[in-house]
Amino acid sequence: MHENSQLIARFYEAFKKLDYSGMQTCYHPHAFFYDPVFQDLNAYEVKKMWEMLCKNAKDFSLVFSDLQADEEYGQCKWTATYLFTATGKKVVNKITAYFKFHEGQIIEHTDDFDFWKWSRQAMGFKGFLFGWTVYFQNKVSKAARERLLQYINAHS
């Protein structure tokens, strides 16, 4: 197994245990993260995002598969099952993660998932009605960034 595949596996094994410290060590000091909810995070923000999510996780489980990596790029599929804190609704989110590596760490991490499917599960009828719209997606992303910044300010 390529060392970068091992890095991805180490990241998700830590995530399975909600070990955000273990996850954080996988990121390069100049890392960049993007997903449909948490967009354009720098290394400090992504580390704090994982900390926040792990500390607040309810009924969480994770499986990952299809790891592949070489010297520069990698990817895997993962599924997170959890209760969405804001609504208490169960979510099963299927994600494809894409990575770029530098100096033995993750320098770019992009998670791709169906936002509308996620929003229908997480937010119920409101997500079903509006989750496909750019306006709603931007509103959710903005609220997530605000929650993250509040968390950072409270835990710095």
N, C-alpha and C positions, 0 to 999 in steps of 0.2 A: 504494500500500500504506500503510495506517495506520501511524503511528509505533510504536504498540504491537505491531503485527504484525512490524515491523522489529526491535523489542526481543526478541520471542520467537525470531525467526530468528537474531539475533545470539547469543542464549543457546545455542541448539542447534548453531549453527556452531562455537562455542567448545567445546561438549561433544563434538562429533565429533572435535575435535583434542585432547581431554582437557586443554583449557586452563581449568583451574578458576579462575584469576584472572579471565579474561574472563567466566566465568559469574557469579562473585561480584559483579562490577560491575553486574549487571542487577538485583540485589536492593536494595530499600529498607532503610535502617537498622533499621526496625521490622517486617521481613518475618516471615511465618509460613509453615511448610511442613508438609505432611502427606501420607503415603502409607501403605499397609498395613504396611510394615516400619518405616520411620522416622516415628514419629508425633509430632506436636506439637513441631516444632523452631522455635526462635526464629531470628532473622537470623544470629547468630553461629554457632549450631549447624548451620544449613543450609549456610552457606558452608564450614564445616569438613567436613561430610558430603561435599559435592562434591569437596573437596580429597582427602579420604581415598579416595573411590571412584575418582577419576581417577588418583591415584598408585598404586593397587593393581590397576588394570584389566589384564586379560589377554585377548588375542585379542578386543579390543573393536571394535565397529562400531555405528553409529547412523544411522538414517534418520528423517526427520520430514516430515509433510505436513499438509494440511488446516488451515493456520493461518487463524485469524480473530480479529479483535480490533476493539474500539472504544475509546472514551475510558476506560471503566471495567473491562471484562472481555475475556478472550480465552481461546482454547483451541487445542490442536493434538493430533495423534496422533503418537506416536513409537514406534519399535521399537529396543530395545537388544539386541545379541547379544554375549555374553561368556562367559568361563569363571567360574563361581562359585568364588571363592577357597577357601572352606572344604572343598569336595568335588572341585573340578576338573571339574565337570560343565558341559556347554554349556547355556546358557539363551538363549532367544529370548523376550523379554518385550515384549508389546504393551501400550502405555500410552496413556491419554488424559489430557492435562494441562489443568488449568483454572487461570486466572490472574485476579487482580484487580490493578489498577495504581493507583499513587498517585505523584504528582510525577515521572512519567516512568520509574518503576521498578516492579518486581514487589513487591507488598506481601503478597499471598497466592498460594501455589502449592500445588495439590493434584494429586497423581498418582494415577490410578485404574487398577488392573489386577486380574486374577483371581489372587488369592493362591494358591489351590489349584493352578492350572495352573503358576504360578511355582514353588511348592514341590515339585511333582512333578519338574520339570526340575532345580532346584537341589539337591534333597536325595534324589532317587531314590525308592526304595520307601517310606522313612519319610515323605516328603512326600506320596506317594500315599495311604498309610494314614491319616495324621493331619492333613494340610494343610488339610482342610476344617473342622477343629475350632477353636473359639475358644481353647481351652487352648493348642493348638500355635501358633496365630497370635500369641497373647500372649507365649508363650515365645520365639518368634523375634524379635518386636519388642523384648522386654526385652534379649535378647542383643545385638541390633543397637545399642540405646542404650548398653549397656555398652561395646561396641567403640568406638563414637563417643566416649564420655567418656574412654576410655583414650587414644584418638588425640589428643583435645584436650589432655589433660594432658601428653602426650609432645611435642606440637608447639605449645605456647603461647608 
